[in-house]
Amino acid sequence: MEVHRRSTAHRPYPPARKNALLLSCMDLRLIDDLVHFMEGDNLTNRYDQLVFAGAALGVMQPKHQSWRDVFFQHLDIAVELHGVQDVYIMEHRNCGAYVHFLGEQFDFDDTPLGQAAEEVEHRKHAFVLRDAIYAHCEERKRILGDDKLYNITVRSFLMDIRGSVRLLDLDGENYDF
């Protein structure tokens, strides 16, 4: 069941504390849905957006190593200039970048089995990036000697091509909204 994307009634996580950084894919089918989703978290005009083909996979894939450097450089600037404390990783179904970077076996079908396998793959890559963000933030805290500046929360989501979103949780539980 989909909950209206602008509704905050069924968000199973606390709201973003200040400004946020949204990482999304370049898929043009989802641009309006991303805006509506961020409005639902009361983040209108309170988020920076970075776009990489494949979202988390795009940042972490080895083919274009500079993409990872750019992401973390931008994260640093967003934290320092905009007080970002929340990072949203928005993965999406039917992502052509997964096929491009990983091969044809990552072109998942719409069967329940295909959707489940696709979600596992997106969760895996989102969590690799999440862990890298946390490690980066710990390193920045150590270097700067400021425990508050890089106090970041990372949330990972999976959007379908109609704009419905699932929160990808650590224990494999999912929340639709």
N, C-alpha and C positions, 0 to 999 in steps of 0.2 A: 504494500500500500504506500502510495506516495503522499507525503504531506506537502502542502504548498511551500514552494521554495523560499517565499518571503516570510513564512511563519517562524517564530522563534519558540513556539509552544513545545515542540518535540525535539529540541536539540539536547542530546544526552551528554553534554560537556559544558563546562562553564564558558561564558562569553569571553571573547578576546579582551585582554586587559587594557590595552592602549591601541596603537597602530599595529598592523599586521603586514606580513609579506606573503603574497600568494604566488606559488609556483604552479604554472599550468602548461599544458601542451599548446602547440600552435594550431590545433584543429579549429578551423573557422566555424564549424557547426555548433560550437559550444560557447562562443563569446558572450551572447546575451544571457545564457543560462548561468555562466560564471558570475556575471554582475548581479543577477537576481539572488543567487546563493549568498554572495557576500552581503547584499542588502539584508538578507534574513539573519545574519549575524551582527547586524547593526554596524557594518563596516563601510558604509557609503562614504566615499572620500577619506577613508582612513586606512587604505592599504596600498602598498607598492605591488606591482605585478611583474614578474619575470616569466618569460615565455621561452621554453626550450622544446624542440621536437622530442616527444616522449616523456616530458615532465621529469620525474625522478630518474628514470632510465637515461634520459638525455643528458642530465647533469653528470651522472656517474659512469657512463659508458666510456670505454677506452679509445674509441676511434677519434674523438675530438676532445682531447685532454683539456684544452683551453676552456671548454664550456664549464668544467668544474671550477677552475680558477675564477672565471667571471662570476659564477654564482656566489662563491664565497666572498669575493671582493664586493659584490653588490650587497650581500647580507651585512657585511661590516659597515658599509655606508648607510644602509637603512637603519641599522641599530643606532649608529652614532648621530645621524641627522633627524631621523623620524621616531626614535624611541621604540622601534619595533620590539615586541615581546612575544609575538605569536607568529609562527610560520605555518601556513596551510599548504600542503602538498596535494594538488588535485590531479589525480590520475583519471583516465577515462577509457571506457570500453571501445573496442573497434579502433584501436590506435595503430595507424600505419607505421609509426616510428618503431613500434615493437617488432614488426615484420622486417623493417629496414635494418635495424641493428642486430636482431636476434635470429631472423630467418623465418621461413614460411610456416614452420610448426607453431609460431606464435600468432598466426592468423586464426583466432578462435571462432568457432561457430556459435550460433545462438541457442544451442541445446542446453539444458540444465548442466550437463557434464562440461560442455565447452565454457559456459559462463563461470562455473566453479573454478576450472583450471585457469581461466583468465584472471579471476579475482586473486587467486593464490599468487600468480606471477606479479600482478600489480602491487600486492601487499609486500612481497619480497623486495622489490626495487624501491618502493616508498620507504620501507624500514631501513634499508641500507643507507639511503640518503638521510633519513632521520637520525640514525646513529652517527653519521659523519657530521651532521649539524651539531649534535650534542658534543661530540669530541672537539669540534672547532670552537664552540662556545667555551668549553672548559679551558682550552688553550688560551683563548683571548682573555678570559678572566685572570688566568695565571700571569700572562704578560702584562696586562694593564693594572692588575691589583685591585680590580673593581668587581665584586661579586654580584652587584645589581645590574650592571650595564648589559651583560650577556645572559640574563636570566630568561631563557627562551623556552616556550612550549611549542612542540611540533605536533600537528594533527594531520593525519592522512585520510584522504577521501577517494572514492571512486564514483565518477559520474557516468551515467549511460548517455546515449546520444539523444535522448529526449529531455535530458536535464535532471533526472532523478539522481539523488546522491546517497551514497552509503558511507558511513564512517568506518574506516578500517581500524579495528581495535587490535590490541596486542594478542589477546587470547583467541582471536579468530571469530569473536562475536561481531555481528554487523548490526548497524542501526540504519534503517531507511528513513529518509526525510526528503 
